[in-house]
Amino acid sequence: MTTGKLTPVRPDELHTGGGPPPPPPTARETRLRALDQKWNQFAAEYKSARDRNDQETMTNLRGLMILIKKEIVKLGGTPPEFPSHGEHHLADL
C-alpha cells in the first residue's frame, strides 16, 4: 500500500476552497441589475402600501428588501437607501 497525496487521483472531490468560486463578472453584473429592478419594484409597492397604511404588506416588503440588500452587499454592490419617510422601523436602518 502506498501513501501520498490523493489529489492527483480525485482532484474534484478534494476541493479545499473556502466556498463556491465567485461568479463570472458578467453573471455578477446581471444579478446586480436584476436585484436593482426588484428593489425598484418593491420600493414602488412599499410607497403604495404606506399610502394605504397597509402594515402587513409593508412588513412583507421590508423583509424582501432586507434580503435584496444583503445579496447586493454580498455581490460587492452598493445597497440602495431604504424608502422610508417619517418614523423609522427597525428594518429601515
PDB file as gemmi writes it, atoms N, CA and C in Angstrom:
CRYST1    1.000    1.000    1.000  90.00  90.00  90.00 P 1                      
ATOM      1  N   MET A   1       0.849  -1.168   0.000  1.00  0.00           N  
ATOM      2  CA  MET A   1       0.000   0.000   0.000  1.00  0.00           C  
ATOM      3  C   MET A   1       0.894   1.231   0.000  1.00  0.00           C  
ATOM      4  N   THR A   2       0.525   2.191  -0.863  1.00  0.00           N  
ATOM      5  CA  THR A   2       1.329   3.403  -0.948  1.00  0.00           C  
ATOM      6  C   THR A   2       0.617   4.538  -0.240  1.00  0.00           C  
ATOM      7  N   THR A   3       1.395   5.420   0.291  1.00  0.00           N  
ATOM      8  CA  THR A   3       0.820   6.603   0.934  1.00  0.00           C  
ATOM      9  C   THR A   3       1.265   7.822   0.157  1.00  0.00           C  
ATOM     10  N   GLY A   4       0.424   8.800   0.149  1.00  0.00           N  
ATOM     11  CA  GLY A   4       0.746  10.035  -0.567  1.00  0.00           C  
ATOM     12  C   GLY A   4      -0.514  10.853  -0.760  1.00  0.00           C  
ATOM     13  N   LYS A   5      -0.350  11.911  -1.479  1.00  0.00           N  
ATOM     14  CA  LYS A   5      -1.485  12.791  -1.719  1.00  0.00           C  
ATOM     15  C   LYS A   5      -2.454  12.144  -2.706  1.00  0.00           C  
ATOM     16  N   LEU A   6      -3.720  12.282  -2.406  1.00  0.00           N  
ATOM     17  CA  LEU A   6      -4.743  11.725  -3.279  1.00  0.00           C  
ATOM     18  C   LEU A   6      -5.261  12.736  -4.290  1.00  0.00           C  
ATOM     19  N   THR A   7      -4.767  13.947  -4.252  1.00  0.00           N  
ATOM     20  CA  THR A   7      -5.254  14.980  -5.157  1.00  0.00           C  
ATOM     21  C   THR A   7      -5.136  14.567  -6.624  1.00  0.00           C  
ATOM     22  N   PRO A   8      -4.035  13.982  -7.058  1.00  0.00           N  
ATOM     23  CA  PRO A   8      -3.974  13.580  -8.471  1.00  0.00           C  
ATOM     24  C   PRO A   8      -5.006  12.505  -8.814  1.00  0.00           C  
ATOM     25  N   VAL A   9      -5.421  11.730  -7.843  1.00  0.00           N  
ATOM     26  CA  VAL A   9      -6.356  10.643  -8.105  1.00  0.00           C  
ATOM     27  C   VAL A   9      -7.795  11.179  -8.186  1.00  0.00           C  
ATOM     28  N   ARG A  10      -8.179  12.062  -7.257  1.00  0.00           N  
ATOM     29  CA  ARG A  10      -9.546  12.596  -7.205  1.00  0.00           C  
ATOM     30  C   ARG A  10      -9.520  14.108  -7.004  1.00  0.00           C  
ATOM     31  N   PRO A  11      -9.060  14.880  -7.969  1.00  0.00           N  
ATOM     32  CA  PRO A  11      -8.922  16.317  -7.747  1.00  0.00           C  
ATOM     33  C   PRO A  11     -10.258  17.036  -7.518  1.00  0.00           C  
ATOM     34  N   ASP A  12     -11.322  16.580  -8.152  1.00  0.00           N  
ATOM     35  CA  ASP A  12     -12.607  17.262  -7.991  1.00  0.00           C  
ATOM     36  C   ASP A  12     -13.229  17.002  -6.635  1.00  0.00           C  
ATOM     37  N   GLU A  13     -12.954  15.860  -6.047  1.00  0.00           N  
ATOM     38  CA  GLU A  13     -13.562  15.503  -4.778  1.00  0.00           C  
ATOM     39  C   GLU A  13     -12.817  16.074  -3.583  1.00  0.00           C  
ATOM     40  N   LEU A  14     -11.589  16.520  -3.769  1.00  0.00           N  
ATOM     41  CA  LEU A  14     -10.790  17.044  -2.675  1.00  0.00           C  
ATOM     42  C   LEU A  14     -10.657  18.561  -2.773  1.00  0.00           C  
ATOM     43  N   HIS A  15     -11.738  19.207  -3.037  1.00  0.00           N  
ATOM     44  CA  HIS A  15     -11.763  20.670  -3.146  1.00  0.00           C  
ATOM     45  C   HIS A  15     -11.450  21.281  -1.783  1.00  0.00           C  
ATOM     46  N   THR A  16     -10.495  22.198  -1.757  1.00  0.00           N  
ATOM     47  CA  THR A  16     -10.088  22.796  -0.479  1.00  0.00           C  
ATOM     48  C   THR A  16     -10.392  24.288  -0.415  1.00  0.00           C  
ATOM     49  N   GLY A  17     -11.238  24.799  -1.289  1.00  0.00           N  
ATOM     50  CA  GLY A  17     -11.547  26.231  -1.303  1.00  0.00           C  
ATOM     51  C   GLY A  17     -12.440  26.621  -0.135  1.00  0.00           C  
ATOM     52  N   GLY A  18     -12.628  27.915   0.046  1.00  0.00           N  
ATOM     53  CA  GLY A  18     -13.439  28.440   1.131  1.00  0.00           C  
ATOM     54  C   GLY A  18     -14.888  28.634   0.736  1.00  0.00           C  
ATOM     55  N   GLY A  19     -15.363  27.958  -0.257  1.00  0.00           N  
ATOM     56  CA  GLY A  19     -16.742  28.096  -0.701  1.00  0.00           C  
ATOM     57  C   GLY A  19     -16.800  28.007  -2.211  1.00  0.00           C  
ATOM     58  N   PRO A  20     -17.953  28.279  -2.761  1.00  0.00           N  
ATOM     59  CA  PRO A  20     -18.059  28.196  -4.217  1.00  0.00           C  
ATOM     60  C   PRO A  20     -17.256  29.310  -4.873  1.00  0.00           C  
ATOM     61  N   PRO A  21     -16.784  29.056  -6.085  1.00  0.00           N  
ATOM     62  CA  PRO A  21     -16.000  30.098  -6.760  1.00  0.00           C  
ATOM     63  C   PRO A  21     -16.876  31.308  -7.057  1.00  0.00           C  
ATOM     64  N   PRO A  22     -16.291  32.500  -7.089  1.00  0.00           N  
ATOM     65  CA  PRO A  22     -17.096  33.702  -7.371  1.00  0.00           C  
ATOM     66  C   PRO A  22     -17.673  33.617  -8.778  1.00  0.00           C  
ATOM     67  N   PRO A  23     -18.870  34.169  -8.983  1.00  0.00           N  
ATOM     68  CA  PRO A  23     -19.467  34.116 -10.314  1.00  0.00           C  
ATOM     69  C   PRO A  23     -18.663  34.966 -11.293  1.00  0.00           C  
ATOM     70  N   PRO A  24     -18.728  34.633 -12.570  1.00  0.00           N  
ATOM     71  CA  PRO A  24     -18.027  35.458 -13.558  1.00  0.00           C  
ATOM     72  C   PRO A  24     -18.568  36.888 -13.535  1.00  0.00           C  
ATOM     73  N   PRO A  25     -17.758  37.869 -13.915  1.00  0.00           N  
ATOM     74  CA  PRO A  25     -18.202  39.270 -13.843  1.00  0.00           C  
ATOM     75  C   PRO A  25     -19.517  39.536 -14.564  1.00  0.00           C  
ATOM     76  N   THR A  26     -19.738  38.900 -15.680  1.00  0.00           N  
ATOM     77  CA  THR A  26     -20.979  39.158 -16.406  1.00  0.00           C  
ATOM     78  C   THR A  26     -22.181  38.644 -15.620  1.00  0.00           C  
ATOM     79  N   ALA A  27     -22.044  37.507 -14.984  1.00  0.00           N  
ATOM     80  CA  ALA A  27     -23.136  36.966 -14.179  1.00  0.00           C  
ATOM     81  C   ALA A  27     -23.387  37.869 -12.967  1.00  0.00           C  
ATOM     82  N   ARG A  28     -22.317  38.397 -12.377  1.00  0.00           N  
ATOM     83  CA  ARG A  28     -22.441  39.292 -11.223  1.00  0.00           C  
ATOM     84  C   ARG A  28     -23.199  40.556 -11.617  1.00  0.00           C  
ATOM     85  N   GLU A  29     -22.803  41.157 -12.721  1.00  0.00           N  
ATOM     86  CA  GLU A  29     -23.460  42.382 -13.177  1.00  0.00           C  
ATOM     87  C   GLU A  29     -24.924  42.127 -13.531  1.00  0.00           C  
ATOM     88  N   THR A  30     -25.191  41.005 -14.152  1.00  0.00           N  
ATOM     89  CA  THR A  30     -26.565  40.647 -14.497  1.00  0.00           C  
ATOM     90  C   THR A  30     -27.398  40.482 -13.235  1.00  0.00           C  
ATOM     91  N   ARG A  31     -26.831  39.819 -12.233  1.00  0.00           N  
ATOM     92  CA  ARG A  31     -27.533  39.607 -10.969  1.00  0.00           C  
ATOM     93  C   ARG A  31     -27.783  40.939 -10.252  1.00  0.00           C  
ATOM     94  N   LEU A  32     -26.800  41.826 -10.247  1.00  0.00           N  
ATOM     95  CA  LEU A  32     -26.975  43.133  -9.610  1.00  0.00           C  
ATOM     96  C   LEU A  32     -28.062  43.951 -10.311  1.00  0.00           C  
ATOM     97  N   ARG A  33     -28.111  43.881 -11.642  1.00  0.00           N  
ATOM     98  CA  ARG A  33     -29.168  44.596 -12.371  1.00  0.00           C  
ATOM     99  C   ARG A  33     -30.545  44.034 -12.023  1.00  0.00           C  
ATOM    100  N   ALA A  34     -30.649  42.711 -11.945  1.00  0.00           N  
ATOM    101  CA  ALA A  34     -31.928  42.079 -11.601  1.00  0.00           C  
ATOM    102  C   ALA A  34     -32.359  42.468 -10.184  1.00  0.00           C  
ATOM    103  N   LEU A  35     -31.407  42.501  -9.260  1.00  0.00           N  
ATOM    104  CA  LEU A  35     -31.718  42.901  -7.888  1.00  0.00           C  
ATOM    105  C   LEU A  35     -32.156  44.358  -7.828  1.00  0.00           C  
ATOM    106  N   ASP A  36     -31.518  45.195  -8.626  1.00  0.00           N  
ATOM    107  CA  ASP A  36     -31.883  46.609  -8.663  1.00  0.00           C  
ATOM    108  C   ASP A  36     -33.309  46.790  -9.199  1.00  0.00           C  
ATOM    109  N   GLN A  37     -33.661  46.017 -10.211  1.00  0.00           N  
ATOM    110  CA  GLN A  37     -35.017  46.092 -10.759  1.00  0.00           C  
ATOM    111  C   GLN A  37     -36.044  45.654  -9.715  1.00  0.00           C  
ATOM    112  N   LYS A  38     -35.751  44.570  -9.006  1.00  0.00           N  
ATOM    113  CA  LYS A  38     -36.659  44.102  -7.954  1.00  0.00           C  
ATOM    114  C   LYS A  38     -36.774  45.145  -6.843  1.00  0.00           C  
ATOM    115  N   TRP A  39     -35.642  45.759  -6.478  1.00  0.00           N  
ATOM    116  CA  TRP A  39     -35.661  46.783  -5.434  1.00  0.00           C  
ATOM    117  C   TRP A  39     -36.602  47.919  -5.838  1.00  0.00           C  
ATOM    118  N   ASN A  40     -36.467  48.384  -7.084  1.00  0.00           N  
ATOM    119  CA  ASN A  40     -37.314  49.480  -7.555  1.00  0.00           C  
ATOM    120  C   ASN A  40     -38.788  49.081  -7.551  1.00  0.00           C  
ATOM    121  N   GLN A  41     -39.075  47.847  -7.951  1.00  0.00           N  
ATOM    122  CA  GLN A  41     -40.454  47.359  -7.938  1.00  0.00           C  
ATOM    123  C   GLN A  41     -41.006  47.342  -6.511  1.00  0.00           C  
ATOM    124  N   PHE A  42     -40.230  46.776  -5.584  1.00  0.00           N  
ATOM    125  CA  PHE A  42     -40.694  46.673  -4.197  1.00  0.00           C  
ATOM    126  C   PHE A  42     -40.782  48.049  -3.540  1.00  0.00           C  
ATOM    127  N   ALA A  43     -39.885  48.980  -3.905  1.00  0.00           N  
ATOM    128  CA  ALA A  43     -39.941  50.333  -3.345  1.00  0.00           C  
ATOM    129  C   ALA A  43     -41.231  51.026  -3.776  1.00  0.00           C  
ATOM    130  N   ALA A  44     -41.638  50.829  -5.035  1.00  0.00           N  
ATOM    131  CA  ALA A  44     -42.894  51.426  -5.512  1.00  0.00           C  
ATOM    132  C   ALA A  44     -44.087  50.794  -4.792  1.00  0.00           C  
ATOM    133  N   GLU A  45     -44.052  49.469  -4.617  1.00  0.00           N  
ATOM    134  CA  GLU A  45     -45.135  48.797  -3.898  1.00  0.00           C  
ATOM    135  C   GLU A  45     -45.167  49.240  -2.434  1.00  0.00           C  
ATOM    136  N   TYR A  46     -43.992  49.457  -1.841  1.00  0.00           N  
ATOM    137  CA  TYR A  46     -43.918  49.904  -0.453  1.00  0.00           C  
ATOM    138  C   TYR A  46     -44.557  51.286  -0.306  1.00  0.00           C  
ATOM    139  N   LYS A  47     -44.255  52.187  -1.248  1.00  0.00           N  
ATOM    140  CA  LYS A  47     -44.838  53.531  -1.193  1.00  0.00           C  
ATOM    141  C   LYS A  47     -46.361  53.444  -1.283  1.00  0.00           C  
ATOM    142  N   SER A  48     -46.847  52.615  -2.176  1.00  0.00           N  
ATOM    143  CA  SER A  48     -48.292  52.447  -2.321  1.00  0.00           C  
ATOM    144  C   SER A  48     -48.911  51.877  -1.039  1.00  0.00           C  
ATOM    145  N   ALA A  49     -48.252  50.883  -0.442  1.00  0.00           N  
ATOM    146  CA  ALA A  49     -48.760  50.282   0.801  1.00  0.00           C  
ATOM    147  C   ALA A  49     -48.709  51.285   1.947  1.00  0.00           C  
ATOM    148  N   ARG A  50     -47.673  52.117   1.981  1.00  0.00           N  
ATOM    149  CA  ARG A  50     -47.565  53.132   3.023  1.00  0.00           C  
ATOM    150  C   ARG A  50     -48.682  54.168   2.887  1.00  0.00           C  
ATOM    151  N   ASP A  51     -49.009  54.532   1.646  1.00  0.00           N  
ATOM    152  CA  ASP A  51     -50.101  55.480   1.416  1.00  0.00           C  
ATOM    153  C   ASP A  51     -51.440  54.914   1.881  1.00  0.00           C  
ATOM    154  N   ARG A  52     -51.598  53.598   1.757  1.00  0.00           N  
ATOM    155  CA  ARG A  52     -52.830  52.922   2.206  1.00  0.00           C  
ATOM    156  C   ARG A  52     -52.766  52.528   3.676  1.00  0.00           C  
ATOM    157  N   ASN A  53     -51.593  52.705   4.307  1.00  0.00           N  
ATOM    158  CA  ASN A  53     -51.335  52.269   5.683  1.00  0.00           C  
ATOM    159  C   ASN A  53     -51.559  50.759   5.841  1.00  0.00           C  
ATOM    160  N   ASP A  54     -51.092  50.000   4.843  1.00  0.00           N  
ATOM    161  CA  ASP A  54     -51.209  48.540   4.851  1.00  0.00           C  
ATOM    162  C   ASP A  54     -49.962  47.970   5.531  1.00  0.00           C  
ATOM    163  N   GLN A  55     -50.036  47.834   6.848  1.00  0.00           N  
ATOM    164  CA  GLN A  55     -48.872  47.432   7.636  1.00  0.00           C  
ATOM    165  C   GLN A  55     -48.385  46.020   7.292  1.00  0.00           C  
ATOM    166  N   GLU A  56     -49.297  45.113   6.997  1.00  0.00           N  
ATOM    167  CA  GLU A  56     -48.887  43.739   6.675  1.00  0.00           C  
ATOM    168  C   GLU A  56     -48.046  43.706   5.400  1.00  0.00           C  
ATOM    169  N   THR A  57     -48.500  44.380   4.366  1.00  0.00           N  
ATOM    170  CA  THR A  57     -47.751  44.416   3.109  1.00  0.00           C  
ATOM    171  C   THR A  57     -46.415  45.126   3.299  1.00  0.00           C  
ATOM    172  N   MET A  58     -46.415  46.209   4.077  1.00  0.00           N  
ATOM    173  CA  MET A  58     -45.169  46.928   4.330  1.00  0.00           C  
ATOM    174  C   MET A  58     -44.155  46.025   5.035  1.00  0.00           C  
ATOM    175  N   THR A  59     -44.623  45.248   5.999  1.00  0.00           N  
ATOM    176  CA  THR A  59     -43.727  44.337   6.720  1.00  0.00           C  
ATOM    177  C   THR A  59     -43.141  43.294   5.782  1.00  0.00           C  
ATOM    178  N   ASN A  60     -43.985  42.725   4.929  1.00  0.00           N  
ATOM    179  CA  ASN A  60     -43.504  41.721   3.977  1.00  0.00           C  
ATOM    180  C   ASN A  60     -42.493  42.315   3.004  1.00  0.00           C  
ATOM    181  N   LEU A  61     -42.777  43.511   2.519  1.00  0.00           N  
ATOM    182  CA  LEU A  61     -41.859  44.158   1.581  1.00  0.00           C  
ATOM    183  C   LEU A  61     -40.537  44.520   2.250  1.00  0.00           C  
ATOM    184  N   ARG A  62     -40.591  44.971   3.511  1.00  0.00           N  
ATOM    185  CA  ARG A  62     -39.339  45.270   4.232  1.00  0.00           C  
ATOM    186  C   ARG A  62     -38.469  44.018   4.320  1.00  0.00           C  
ATOM    187  N   GLY A  63     -39.084  42.882   4.610  1.00  0.00           N  
ATOM    188  CA  GLY A  63     -38.318  41.629   4.690  1.00  0.00           C  
ATOM    189  C   GLY A  63     -37.656  41.284   3.370  1.00  0.00           C  
ATOM    190  N   LEU A  64     -38.408  41.419   2.283  1.00  0.00           N  
ATOM    191  CA  LEU A  64     -37.848  41.136   0.963  1.00  0.00           C  
ATOM    192  C   LEU A  64     -36.724  42.104   0.614  1.00  0.00           C  
ATOM    193  N   MET A  65     -36.908  43.360   0.975  1.00  0.00           N  
ATOM    194  CA  MET A  65     -35.900  44.361   0.653  1.00  0.00           C  
ATOM    195  C   MET A  65     -34.629  44.168   1.476  1.00  0.00           C  
ATOM    196  N   ILE A  66     -34.768  43.680   2.698  1.00  0.00           N  
ATOM    197  CA  ILE A  66     -33.580  43.363   3.504  1.00  0.00           C  
ATOM    198  C   ILE A  66     -32.781  42.252   2.829  1.00  0.00           C  
ATOM    199  N   LEU A  67     -33.476  41.226   2.321  1.00  0.00           N  
ATOM    200  CA  LEU A  67     -32.787  40.133   1.628  1.00  0.00           C  
ATOM    201  C   LEU A  67     -32.078  40.639   0.373  1.00  0.00           C  
ATOM    202  N   ILE A  68     -32.726  41.539  -0.350  1.00  0.00           N  
ATOM    203  CA  ILE A  68     -32.098  42.101  -1.545  1.00  0.00           C  
ATOM    204  C   ILE A  68     -30.855  42.899  -1.160  1.00  0.00           C  
ATOM    205  N   LYS A  69     -30.961  43.702  -0.087  1.00  0.00           N  
ATOM    206  CA  LYS A  69     -29.798  44.478   0.381  1.00  0.00           C  
ATOM    207  C   LYS A  69     -28.626  43.563   0.733  1.00  0.00           C  
ATOM    208  N   LYS A  70     -28.917  42.481   1.451  1.00  0.00           N  
ATOM    209  CA  LYS A  70     -27.854  41.538   1.832  1.00  0.00           C  
ATOM    210  C   LYS A  70     -27.199  40.925   0.607  1.00  0.00           C  
ATOM    211  N   GLU A  71     -27.993  40.565  -0.385  1.00  0.00           N  
ATOM    212  CA  GLU A  71     -27.445  39.964  -1.598  1.00  0.00           C  
ATOM    213  C   GLU A  71     -26.603  40.968  -2.375  1.00  0.00           C  
ATOM    214  N   ILE A  72     -27.039  42.218  -2.432  1.00  0.00           N  
ATOM    215  CA  ILE A  72     -26.266  43.255  -3.124  1.00  0.00           C  
ATOM    216  C   ILE A  72     -24.916  43.445  -2.440  1.00  0.00           C  
ATOM    217  N   VAL A  73     -24.916  43.503  -1.114  1.00  0.00           N  
ATOM    218  CA  VAL A  73     -23.663  43.657  -0.368  1.00  0.00           C  
ATOM    219  C   VAL A  73     -22.767  42.446  -0.594  1.00  0.00           C  
ATOM    220  N   LYS A  74     -23.354  41.258  -0.588  1.00  0.00           N  
ATOM    221  CA  LYS A  74     -22.588  40.025  -0.800  1.00  0.00           C  
ATOM    222  C   LYS A  74     -21.914  40.018  -2.174  1.00  0.00           C  
ATOM    223  N   LEU A  75     -22.585  40.606  -3.165  1.00  0.00           N  
ATOM    224  CA  LEU A  75     -22.020  40.658  -4.513  1.00  0.00           C  
ATOM    225  C   LEU A  75     -21.075  41.844  -4.706  1.00  0.00           C  
ATOM    226  N   GLY A  76     -20.906  42.659  -3.665  1.00  0.00           N  
ATOM    227  CA  GLY A  76     -19.973  43.771  -3.740  1.00  0.00           C  
ATOM    228  C   GLY A  76     -20.568  45.050  -4.304  1.00  0.00           C  
ATOM    229  N   GLY A  77     -21.879  45.120  -4.378  1.00  0.00           N  
ATOM    230  CA  GLY A  77     -22.533  46.323  -4.876  1.00  0.00           C  
ATOM    231  C   GLY A  77     -22.826  47.293  -3.743  1.00  0.00           C  
ATOM    232  N   THR A  78     -23.328  48.461  -4.100  1.00  0.00           N  
ATOM    233  CA  THR A  78     -23.706  49.470  -3.114  1.00  0.00           C  
ATOM    234  C   THR A  78     -25.204  49.350  -2.863  1.00  0.00           C  
ATOM    235  N   PRO A  79     -25.593  49.042  -1.621  1.00  0.00           N  
ATOM    236  CA  PRO A  79     -27.025  48.870  -1.355  1.00  0.00           C  
ATOM    237  C   PRO A  79     -27.776  50.196  -1.432  1.00  0.00           C  
ATOM    238  N   PRO A  80     -28.992  50.170  -1.974  1.00  0.00           N  
ATOM    239  CA  PRO A  80     -29.772  51.404  -2.065  1.00  0.00           C  
ATOM    240  C   PRO A  80     -30.317  51.823  -0.706  1.00  0.00           C  
ATOM    241  N   GLU A  81     -30.704  53.077  -0.615  1.00  0.00           N  
ATOM    242  CA  GLU A  81     -31.292  53.616   0.603  1.00  0.00           C  
ATOM    243  C   GLU A  81     -32.724  53.113   0.731  1.00  0.00           C  
ATOM    244  N   PHE A  82     -33.116  52.755   1.950  1.00  0.00           N  
ATOM    245  CA  PHE A  82     -34.463  52.250   2.171  1.00  0.00           C  
ATOM    246  C   PHE A  82     -35.473  53.386   2.015  1.00  0.00           C  
ATOM    247  N   PRO A  83     -36.591  53.154   1.303  1.00  0.00           N  
ATOM    248  CA  PRO A  83     -37.571  54.218   1.066  1.00  0.00           C  
ATOM    249  C   PRO A  83     -38.476  54.449   2.270  1.00  0.00           C  
ATOM    250  N   SER A  84     -38.007  55.209   3.222  1.00  0.00           N  
ATOM    251  CA  SER A  84     -38.823  55.461   4.405  1.00  0.00           C  
ATOM    252  C   SER A  84     -38.956  56.957   4.629  1.00  0.00           C  
ATOM    253  N   HIS A  85     -40.103  57.343   5.123  1.00  0.00           N  
ATOM    254  CA  HIS A  85     -40.355  58.737   5.455  1.00  0.00           C  
ATOM    255  C   HIS A  85     -40.992  58.757   6.829  1.00  0.00           C  
ATOM    256  N   GLY A  86     -40.653  59.751   7.598  1.00  0.00           N  
ATOM    257  CA  GLY A  86     -41.249  59.846   8.927  1.00  0.00           C  
ATOM    258  C   GLY A  86     -40.606  58.866   9.890  1.00  0.00           C  
ATOM    259  N   GLU A  87     -41.432  58.185  10.662  1.00  0.00           N  
ATOM    260  CA  GLU A  87     -40.951  57.265  11.679  1.00  0.00           C  
ATOM    261  C   GLU A  87     -40.218  56.074  11.044  1.00  0.00           C  
ATOM    262  N   HIS A  88     -39.031  55.772  11.593  1.00  0.00           N  
ATOM    263  CA  HIS A  88     -38.250  54.657  11.067  1.00  0.00           C  
ATOM    264  C   HIS A  88     -38.635  53.367  11.766  1.00  0.00           C  
ATOM    265  N   HIS A  89     -38.594  52.299  11.009  1.00  0.00           N  
ATOM    266  CA  HIS A  89     -38.797  50.960  11.552  1.00  0.00           C  
ATOM    267  C   HIS A  89     -37.432  50.316  11.688  1.00  0.00           C  
ATOM    268  N   LEU A  90     -37.349  49.262  12.464  1.00  0.00           N  
ATOM    269  CA  LEU A  90     -36.064  48.577  12.664  1.00  0.00           C  
ATOM    270  C   LEU A  90     -35.463  48.163  11.333  1.00  0.00           C  
ATOM    271  N   ALA A  91     -36.285  47.689  10.417  1.00  0.00           N  
ATOM    272  CA  ALA A  91     -35.779  47.215   9.121  1.00  0.00           C  
ATOM    273  C   ALA A  91     -35.267  48.344   8.246  1.00  0.00           C  
ATOM    274  N   ASP A  92     -35.654  49.585   8.536  1.00  0.00           N  
ATOM    275  CA  ASP A  92     -35.220  50.712   7.724  1.00  0.00           C  
ATOM    276  C   ASP A  92     -33.753  51.057   7.948  1.00  0.00           C  
ATOM    277  N   LEU A  93     -33.202  50.685   9.068  1.00  0.00           N  
ATOM    278  CA  LEU A  93     -31.875  51.122   9.432  1.00  0.00           C  
ATOM    279  C   LEU A  93     -30.793  50.310   8.790  1.00  0.00           C  
TER     280      LEU A  93                                                      
END                                                                             
